[in-house]
Amino acid sequence: MKKLTFLMLLCLAAMVTGCNTVKGFGQDLQKLGGKIDEKATPK
């Protein structure tokens, strides 16, 4: 249980430092969605 909590806190810290604002977080989600869409679209 302690490992899971530590891992979750570590991921949260990485997200917060990676995108400083809510706007930045939204932009990151858009980029991720675009990448998923590219992979899902048949060629």
Sequence and secondary structure as in RCSB ss.txt:
>XXXX:A:sequence
MKKLTFLMLLCLAAMVTGCNTVKGFGQDLQKLGGKIDEKATPK
>XXXX:A:secstr
 HHHHHHHHHHHHHHHHH  SHHHHHHHHHHHHHHHHHHHS  
